[in-house]
Amino acid sequence: MVKNQVRDLEADLALCEAATQGPWVTTNNSNYDLLIKGEGRVLGFLVSAEDQTFVIAAREGWPYAIRLAQQMEREIDRLQNELQIYQECERRQRGPWD
């Protein structure tokens, strides 16, 4: 991924929603760590505890963050529209000498 690349939040959310539903957990084996779905289905092998923590947290956190970002984008659009309406009203109320 390119640094500072604009994300397609709809595509990212679709990717999250297409993934195996959680909860995801890990289990330790003497040779490796497994990433598993709650009822025991193996999803992958992970090397570090940090990767395990990240993958499990991202499974729930990323969709939440995307939805929140989409909500904030809609709110920004709404506020920009209201500001534009206010500015237009202000412009109309000014006299010819303002």
N, C-alpha and C positions, 0 to 999 in steps of 0.2 A: 504494500500500500504506500502511496505517495504521501509524504508529510503535508499536512494542511489541505488534503483533498476534501472537497465538499462531499458529504455523505448523502446517499439516497435513502432517506429514512423509511420510506415505504418498502423499498427492497430489503433493507436491513430487518425490518419488522417481519416481513414475509419469511425471511431466512430463519429468524428466531421461532416463528410459529410453526415452521415445517420441521423443526428439530423434535426429537423424542421428548415427550412431556416429562416433567419432573415428578417427584423430587429425584435429584441425582445425589449420590453419595459415593464415597470411596471405601475401599477395603484393602487392607494390607496383606500381601502374600510375602513369603520369604524372599522371592525373586523380583517382584514388581508390585506396583500399586494398580488397582483396577478402578476405573470410573464406571459405576453401575447405576442403573435405574433402580428406584426404590424397591421393586419386587425382584431384583436379582439379575436382570438382563445386562450383560456386559456391553458397555458402549465404547470403551477404549482403554488404553494403557497410558499411564502417566508416570513421569520420572520424578518430578519434584513435588514437595508438599505445597510450594507456592503455586505451581501450575494447577494442582488439584483445587486449591482454594479459589483461584481465579475462575476456572471453568465452571465450578458449581455455582459461585456467586453470579457469574455473567449469565447463566441460564435463566435466572429470574430477574436479575438487575438490569440487563440490557433492554429487554422489552419494556420494562417500567420506564427506564430513562428515555427511550424512543417515544413512548406515548406522552410523557411529560413534555418533551421537546416539541412534539406536534401540537400539544395543547397551548404551549407558550407561543408558538408561531401564529396560531389562530388568534390569540389574544393580542399579539403585536399588530397583526393585520387590522383587527377591530379598532385598536387604539389609534393607529395611523389614519384610519378612515374617519374616526371622530375628530381627530386633530385637523384633518383636511376640511371637514364640514365647519368646524369652529373658525378656521382661518378664512374660509370663504365668507362666512357671516360677518366677521370683523372687517374684511375688505369692503363689503357692501355697505356697512354702517359708516364708513369714513366719509367725511365731506370732501368736496373737491379741493379744499385747501390743506388737507392733512397729508 
